[in-house]
């Protein structure tokens, strides 16, 4: 054995390093590498580490999450082992509801990623038949945004005649208390203010002045939707409606400082704001507490982006299998919250759109062929989401 070691030191070093990195890949597959694709034969755990390094995630960042539980890293290996739920639930503190029950942020710098319009090279894989497994955070890297002039939209070749009826696809009734941000005693609306609009098919340049805000599903849209060079994205795994304005999701390219969604919206004017949050909130609070906070968030977005069209997106459903087996992450809970979200739309400058119309099967659950983990879409199926968005544009 000693002779073998002396004769093959390079081989043993490489083998040992490969084994070590594979173990790191296993530990990180539940946390910092959660958004990367994994296949036993074609893309082993070692490949996760290599992809992470290429995107700015160092191996020791995965090691640091091994012992972290639900209060420190909801996707950590220890949390996965303790809960056995695939890391879908976020940390919930016993005896608390609403915003108090959510752990603020995740460990260290792991999930902060940059989505600025500075022409930074795109980081992300190409869509394939297998898709992404458990999409999560991109880690500390620069990602390309829209290099166009902020606040300007090019509607060339698109009919711009506004409609006069409620926007198609909005199955919710208007909020009984009026649109978000309205106040008692407000002055009567003008004819222009009261006009409603219908959805139209638009071109991809419609996204040139858009920003997408959301959790891991929106991260997937960034990675595989093919619009990362047009729109900006502020998205992070485990982001919720309760911590949307306090959790860092991006890095200011000029100062290098971490910024929140709120700070990002202060820096640039957008023509459209797409919001999808709610899957992580299913295990906490009630629909009433959820929608009350959601309404506050939409009102704040309106303050920061007074001229933007705001799209409140329905929460994407889970598969029928998960729906039947999970007491929390099921479609009944999702539909309840989606109905409340739909009620925020006024069809003037806030619109409800529901991608479930095109990604669900006949039974009403997320199409099992479209997902690898019963929650997130495979890479190639983000194209369906993008096409749905293009068919539901508002042109004023």
C-alpha positions in Angstrom: 0.0 0.0 0.0 2.8 2.4 0.9 4.5 1.6 -2.5 1.2 2.4 -4.3 0.9 5.7 -2.5 4.4 6.6 -3.4 3.9 5.6 -7.0 0.5 7.3 -7.5 0.5 10.5 -5.3 -1.2 12.6 -8.1 -3.9 10.0 -8.6 -4.7 9.7 -4.9 -4.7 13.5 -4.5 -7.2 13.8 -7.4 -9.3 11.0 -6.1 -9.4 12.4 -2.6 -10.2 15.9 -3.9 -13.0 14.5 -6.0 -14.5 12.6 -3.1 -14.3 15.7 -0.9 -15.9 17.9 -3.4 -18.6 15.4 -4.1 -19.4 15.3 -0.4 -19.5 19.1 -0.4 -21.9 18.9 -3.4 -24.2 16.5 -1.5 -24.3 18.9 1.5 -24.8 21.9 -0.7 -27.5 20.3 -2.9 -30.0 21.2 -0.2 -28.9 24.8 0.2 -26.4 26.8 -1.9 -26.6 24.5 -4.9 -30.3 23.9 -4.6 -31.1 25.6 -8.0 -28.6 23.5 -10.0 -29.5 20.5 -12.1 -28.4 17.1 -10.8 -28.4 13.7 -12.5 -26.5 10.7 -11.0 -24.9 9.7 -14.3 -24.7 12.8 -16.4 -24.3 15.5 -13.8 -23.0 14.2 -10.5 -22.6 16.1 -7.2 -19.0 17.1 -8.2 -20.5 19.1 -11.1 -22.6 21.1 -8.7 -19.5 22.3 -6.9 -17.8 23.2 -10.2 -20.9 25.1 -11.4 -21.0 26.9 -8.1 -17.4 28.0 -8.4 -18.0 29.3 -11.9 -20.9 31.4 -10.5 -19.0 32.7 -7.5 -20.2 30.2 -4.8 -17.1 28.7 -3.1 -17.2 25.2 -1.6 -16.8 26.4 1.9 -20.1 28.2 1.7 -21.8 24.8 1.3 -19.8 23.3 4.2 -21.0 26.2 6.4 -24.6 25.2 5.9 -24.2 21.5 7.0 -25.0 22.1 10.6 -27.6 24.9 10.1 -31.1 24.2 11.1 -34.4 25.8 10.1 -33.7 29.1 12.0 -30.4 29.7 10.1 -30.8 28.1 6.7 -34.2 26.7 5.7 -32.6 24.7 2.9 -29.8 23.3 5.0 -28.9 19.6 5.2 -29.7 19.3 8.9 -33.1 20.9 8.2 -33.7 18.6 5.3 -32.9 15.6 7.5 -35.0 16.8 10.4 -38.1 17.7 8.4 -38.0 15.4 5.5 -40.0 17.9 3.4 -37.5 18.7 0.6 -36.7 22.0 2.1 -39.9 23.6 0.9 -41.1 24.9 4.2 -39.4 28.0 5.6 -38.4 28.4 9.2 -41.4 28.9 11.4 -41.1 29.9 15.1 -43.4 28.0 17.4 -46.4 29.9 18.7 -46.2 32.8 16.3 -48.1 33.9 13.2 -47.7 36.2 10.3 -44.5 38.2 9.9 -43.2 37.2 13.3 -43.0 33.6 12.4 -40.5 34.1 9.6 -36.8 33.9 10.1 -35.2 36.9 8.6 -33.0 36.1 5.6 -30.7 33.1 5.3 -27.1 32.4 6.2 -24.4 34.9 5.4 -24.1 36.1 1.9 -25.5 33.0 0.3 -28.5 34.1 -1.8 -27.6 37.7 -2.5 -27.4 38.1 -6.2 -27.0 41.0 -8.5 -29.4 41.9 -11.2 -28.4 45.3 -12.5 -28.5 46.8 -16.0 -24.7 47.2 -16.4 -24.1 44.7 -19.2 -22.6 42.1 -16.9 -22.3 38.7 -18.7 -25.2 36.3 -18.1 -24.6 33.5 -15.6 -26.9 30.5 -16.0 -27.4 27.2 -17.8 -29.1 26.5 -21.1 -32.5 25.0 -21.0 -32.6 21.2 -21.5 -35.1 18.4 -21.3 -34.3 17.7 -17.7 -34.6 21.2 -16.3 -33.6 22.6 -13.0 -34.1 20.8 -9.7 -35.3 22.8 -6.8 -34.4 26.3 -8.0 -32.9 28.5 -5.3 -30.5 31.3 -4.8 -27.9 32.5 -7.2 -24.9 33.3 -5.1 -23.0 36.6 -5.1 -22.7 37.0 -8.8 -23.3 39.6 -11.5 -26.2 39.0 -13.9 -27.2 40.8 -16.9 -30.2 43.1 -16.9 -31.8 45.4 -19.5 -29.3 47.6 -21.2 -32.1 49.8 -22.6 -33.2 53.2 -21.4 -35.2 52.8 -18.2 -38.8 53.7 -18.3 -39.1 53.5 -22.1 -41.1 50.8 -23.8 -41.0 50.0 -27.5 -44.4 48.7 -28.7 -43.5 48.5 -32.4 -45.9 46.3 -34.3 -48.3 45.9 -31.3 -51.9 47.1 -31.4 -52.2 49.7 -28.6 -56.0 50.4 -28.7 -57.1 50.1 -25.0 -60.1 48.0 -24.1 -63.0 49.0 -22.0 -63.8 45.8 -20.2 -62.1 43.9 -17.4 -58.8 42.3 -18.3 -59.2 38.7 -19.4 -58.0 36.1 -17.1 -58.8 38.0 -13.9 -61.1 35.7 -12.1 -61.2 37.7 -8.9 -63.7 40.3 -7.9 -62.6 43.8 -7.2 -61.7 44.4 -3.6 -64.7 45.6 -1.7 -62.6 48.3 -0.1 -61.4 49.7 -3.4 -58.1 49.4 -5.2 -54.8 49.3 -3.3 -53.8 52.7 -2.0 -57.2 54.2 -2.1 -58.5 56.3 0.8 -61.8 57.3 2.0 -62.9 60.8 0.9 -60.6 60.7 -2.2 -61.6 63.0 -5.0 -63.8 61.5 -7.7 -62.0 59.7 -10.5 -61.7 61.3 -13.9 -62.8 59.5 -17.0 -59.1 58.7 -17.7 -58.6 57.3 -14.2 -61.7 55.0 -14.4 -60.8 53.5 -17.8 -60.0 49.7 -17.7 -57.8 47.8 -20.1 -57.8 44.4 -21.8 -54.9 42.1 -22.2 -53.1 42.2 -25.5 -50.3 40.1 -27.1 -47.0 42.0 -27.0 -43.5 41.4 -28.2 -40.5 40.6 -26.0 -39.4 44.2 -26.1 -42.3 44.8 -23.8 -40.0 43.6 -21.0 -37.4 46.2 -21.7 -38.6 48.3 -18.8 -39.9 45.5 -16.6 -38.8 44.2 -13.2 -39.7 40.8 -11.8 -39.9 40.3 -8.1 -40.3 36.9 -6.5 -38.9 33.7 -4.9 -37.2 30.7 -6.3 -39.7 30.3 -9.1 -38.9 33.8 -10.4 -35.2 32.8 -10.1 -36.1 30.0 -12.5 -37.7 32.5 -14.9 -34.6 34.5 -14.9 -32.4 31.5 -15.5 -34.5 29.8 -18.2 -37.1 32.3 -19.4 -34.9 34.0 -22.0 -35.7 37.5 -20.9 -32.7 38.1 -18.6 -31.1 40.5 -21.1 -34.3 42.6 -21.2 -35.9 42.7 -17.7 -34.4 43.2 -14.3 -35.0 40.5 -11.6 -35.1 40.9 -7.8 -35.6 37.4 -6.7 -34.3 35.0 -4.0 -35.2 31.6 -2.6 -37.5 31.8 0.5 -38.3 35.5 -0.2 -41.8 36.2 1.3 -44.3 39.0 1.3 -43.3 39.6 4.9 -39.6 40.2 4.3 -39.6 41.5 0.7 -38.4 45.0 1.8 -35.9 43.9 4.4 -34.1 41.0 2.8 -31.1 41.9 0.5 -31.7 40.5 -3.0 -29.2 42.4 -5.1 -25.9 44.3 -5.0 -25.5 47.9 -6.1 -22.9 47.8 -8.8 -21.6 51.3 -8.0 -21.2 50.9 -4.2 -21.0 47.1 -3.9 -23.5 47.3 -1.1 -26.4 44.9 -0.7 -29.8 46.3 -1.5 -33.4 45.3 -0.9 -36.2 45.3 -3.3 -37.4 48.6 -1.9 -33.9 50.2 -2.5 -33.7 48.7 -6.0 -37.1 50.2 -6.9 -35.9 53.6 -5.7 -32.9 53.6 -8.1 -34.7 53.1 -11.4 -38.0 53.9 -13.1 -39.9 50.8 -14.4 -42.9 50.6 -16.8 -44.0 47.2 -15.5 -43.6 45.4 -12.2 -44.3 41.7 -12.0 -44.8 40.2 -8.5 -45.1 36.5 -7.6 -44.9 35.6 -3.9 -46.9 33.2 -1.7 -45.6 29.7 -1.9 -43.3 30.1 1.1 -46.0 31.7 3.1 -48.5 28.8 3.0 -47.3 27.4 6.4 -47.7 30.7 8.3 -50.5 32.9 9.3 -53.9 33.1 7.6 -55.1 34.3 4.2 -56.3 37.5 5.9 -52.8 38.3 7.4 -51.2 37.3 4.1 -53.3 39.5 1.9 -53.2 42.4 4.3 -49.4 42.4 4.0 -49.6 41.8 0.3 -51.8 44.8 -0.1 -49.3 46.9 1.8 -46.5 45.7 -0.4 -48.4 46.6 -3.6 -49.2 50.0 -2.2 -45.6 50.6 -1.4 -44.6 49.5 -4.9 -47.1 52.0 -6.3 -45.5 54.8 -4.2 -42.1 53.9 -5.6 -43.2 53.3 -9.2 -46.2 55.6 -9.6 -46.4 55.2 -13.4 -45.8 51.4 -13.6 -48.3 48.7 -14.6 -48.3 46.3 -11.7 -49.0 42.6 -12.4 -49.9 40.6 -9.3 -49.4 37.0 -10.3 -51.3 34.1 -8.9 -49.2 31.6 -7.0 -48.2 28.7 -9.2 -49.8 25.4 -8.0 -48.1 22.2 -7.0 -48.7 18.8 -8.6 -51.7 16.7 -7.8 -49.5 14.2 -6.0 -48.1 16.8 -3.6 -51.5 18.4 -3.2 -52.8 15.1 -1.9 -49.9 14.4 0.4 -49.0 17.8 1.9 -51.2 19.4 4.5 -49.7 22.8 4.0 -48.3 23.0 0.4 -51.5 22.1 -1.4 -53.6 23.6 -4.1 -56.5 24.3 -1.8 -54.4 26.7 0.2 -52.9 28.2 -3.0 -56.3 28.8 -4.5 -57.5 30.5 -1.4 -54.6 33.0 -1.5 -54.9 33.4 -5.2 -58.5 34.5 -4.9 -57.4 37.1 -2.4 -54.6 38.3 -4.6 -57.0 38.6 -7.6 -59.2 40.9 -5.5 -56.4 43.5 -5.4 -56.6 44.1 -9.2 -58.5 47.1 -10.5 -57.8 46.5 -14.2 -56.6 50.1 -14.5 -53.0 49.9 -13.3 -53.0 46.7 -11.2 -53.8 43.5 -13.0 -54.1 39.9 -11.9 -52.6 37.2 -14.1 -52.5 33.5 -13.3 -50.0 31.2 -15.1 -51.8 28.2 -13.7 -54.0 28.6 -16.8 -51.3 27.1 -18.9 -49.1 25.0 -16.6 -51.8 22.8 -14.9 -53.3 19.5 -16.0 -57.0 18.7 -16.4 -57.2 17.9 -12.7 -56.1 21.4 -11.8 -52.6 20.6 -10.5 -49.2 21.5 -11.8 -48.5 19.2 -14.8 -46.2 16.5 -13.5 -44.4 16.4 -16.8 -43.4 20.1 -16.4 -41.7 19.7 -13.0 -38.9 17.7 -11.5 -39.7 18.3 -7.8 -43.5 18.9 -7.9 -43.1 22.6 -7.2 -40.6 24.2 -9.7 -40.8 24.0 -13.5 -38.2 22.2 -15.5 -36.0 24.5 -17.5 -37.6 24.2 -20.9 -41.1 24.8 -19.5 -40.3 28.3 -18.4 -40.9 29.2 -22.1 -44.6 28.5 -21.4 -44.6 31.0 -18.6 -42.9 33.6 -20.8 -45.4 33.1 -23.6 -48.3 33.5 -21.2 -46.8 36.8 -20.1 -46.5 37.9 -23.7 -50.2 37.1 -24.2 -51.2 39.2 -21.2 -49.7 42.6 -21.8 -51.3 45.9 -21.0 -50.7 48.7 -23.5 -52.0 52.2 -22.6 
